[in-house]
Amino acid sequence: MTLISICGDAWRINGRATYAGRKYRGWDVEGLLMNSRMTNAVFDDENPVTRGLWAYPDTGEWDADRNTDEFIAMLPLYRSCGLLAVTVNLQGGSPTGYYREAMFRENMADRGIEEDDDVVWAGLPSPASQPWHNSTFSPDGALKAAFLDRTERLIAGCEKLGMVVILGYFYFGQDERLEDERAVCRAVDDATRWILESGYGNVLIEINNEANIRRYEHEILQPHRVAELIERAQSIEVDGRRLLVGTSYGGGRVPDDDVARVSDYMMLHGNGVTEPARIAGMVADTRALPSYTEKPILFTEDDHFDFDKPENNFLSALSAYASWGYFDPGDAAGGKSEFGDYRDGYQNVPVNWGVTTPRKRGFFNLLSEITGESP
C-alpha cells in the first residue's frame, strides 16, 4: 500500500519524507510533491455527436480504454524522472485545451461533422456549457462502472510505483451533468467512500477544478460554499481513515479564507502568471491568510515553462518551498485552442502520453535535475 500523509507543511509517502535529504540550489526539495496535470487520463465522451472529434489518427476511432492504458504505460518513466503525483479529474478537463465555443464549432465543421444545436447542446443550461459529455457521475450523482474501472486501474498503477493521484471530482462545463445539489452531494459521498472502501491510500481529493470560475452551475461548487463539500468529504471515514481534501482556484488567485481554514492542503494555479517572482508571491500571500495554519502548498496547474532559463515558474515555486505542477495543453498555451494532434500536450484529446516534444522533455529533464532522479 502507498500511503500519502502530511507532517506540518511537508508530504510523506509511507511515513518517509518525499525526496529525502534533497536540496537544489540551496532550496529544500525534501517534503515536496512534484506533479503534472493529466486530467483526461480517464476521459470518455458519451455525446455521439462529438465523440468522433477525439478519434485516434491511426484507427479513426476514439478508445477510452486505450487512452487510460497508454497513460498507465508511461507511469514508470514519469516516476523515474522524479514525478510523484498526477492530477486526474472524474469530469476531465477541456479536451480542446482552452475551450472557445466559436473555435469548437469551426473545428466540427473542418472535420465534416454536421452540427445540430438541438443534439449537440441538448439539455445544457447555458452557452458556456461544454457539449461533450465526460462525467463519471450519472445525473443523480451515482457512479458509472466504466469510468470507475479506468480510474481504479490508474490509481492501482500509481500505487505500484509509490505515486499519488490528486483526484478531482468536478469540472466547470460538466458539473451541470448533475441534476441538482443533492446529486452533487451524493457524488462526493459515493466517490469518497468508493476510494476508501477500495483501500487506496495514495489518493488526494480536489473537490473541483478552479472553484472561482463562474461557469459552475451549482451554487455549492462556487467559492462561497465549496468549503461545505471539503468538510463533507473529510467527514467520511472507513475503518478510521479519511482522505485529505482541498480545492483549487484559477490562475494567479489565492484561495479564500474559509477554504484555507478547512483544507488539508492548499492548491494554487500559475496560469496567467508571466512573472516568475509572482509565483513565490502567491505562496507568501497564501501563508499570510488569517486562517492559514501550517500545511503543504502545491501548484497543480501552471502553463508557463522556460525550463532552460535560470528563472521560471517552477524554480520560483521551489524557492518558496511549494510543490509545482506542470500543465501542458499543447498549442493552447500559446493562445490557440486546437484539437489534439496526438503529439503535443497532455490534455488535448487524443493525448499522446509519451515524452514527445521539446517542451515535455524540458520539464522532465529539469524535474530530474531538481529531484536527483534519472530516467
C-alpha positions, 0 to 999 in steps of 0.5 A: 500500500502507498500511503500519502500523509502530511507532517506540518507543511511537508508530504510523506509517502509511507511515513518517509519524507518525499525526496529525502535529504534533497536540496537544489540550489540551496532550496529544500526539495525534501517534503515536496510533491512534484506533479503534472496535470493529466486530467483526461487520463480517464476521459470518455465522451458519451455525446455521439455527436462529438465523440468522433472529434477525439478519434485516434489518427491511426484507427479513426476511432476514439478508445477510452480504454486505450487512452487510460492504458497508454497513460498507465504505460508511461507511469514508470518513466514519469516516476523515474524522472522524479514525478510523484503525483498526477492530477486526474479529474472524474469530469476531465478537463477541456479536451480542446485545451482552452475551450472557445465555443466559436473555435469548437464549432469551426473545428466540427465543421473542418472535420465534416461533422454536421452540427445540430444545436438541438443534439449537440447542446441538448439539455445544457443550461447555458452557452458556456456549457461544454457539449461533450459529455465526460462525467463519471457521475450519472445525473443523480450523482451515482457512479458509472462502472466504466469510468470507475474501472479506468480510474481504479486501474490508474490509481492501482498503477500509481500505487505500484510505483509509490505515486499519488493521484490528486483526484478531482471530482468536478469540472466547470462545463460538466458539473451541470451533468448533475441534476441538482445539489443533492446529486452533487452531494451524493457524488462526493459521498459515493466517490469518497467512500468508493476510494476508501472502501477500495483501500487506496491510500495514495489518493488526494481529493480536489473537490473541483477544478478552479472553484472561482470560475463562474461557469459552475452551475451549482451554487455549492461548487462556487467559492462561497460554499465549496468549503461545505463539500471539503468538510463533507468529504473529510467527514467520511471515514472507513475503518478510521481513515479519511482522505485529505481534501482541498480545492483549487482556484484559477490562475494567479488567485489565492484561495479564500479564507474559509477554504484555507481554514478547512483544507488539508492542503492548499492548491494554487494555479500559475496560469496567467502568471508571466512573472516568475517572482509572482509565483513565490508571491502567491505562496507568501500571500497564501501563508499570510491568510488569517486562517492559514495554519501550517500545511503543504502548498502545491501548484497543480496547474501552471502553463508557463515553462522556460525550463532552460532559463535560470528563472521560471515558474517552477524554480520560483515555486521551489524557492518558496518551498511549494510543490509545482505542477506542470500543465501542458495543453499543447498549442493552447498555451500559446493562445490557440485552442486546437484539437489534439494532434496526438503529439503535443500536450497532455490534455488535448484529446487524443493525448499522446502520453509519451515524452514527445516534444521539446517542451515535455522533455524540458520539464522532465529533464529539469524535474530530474535535475531538481529531484536527483532522479534519472530516467 
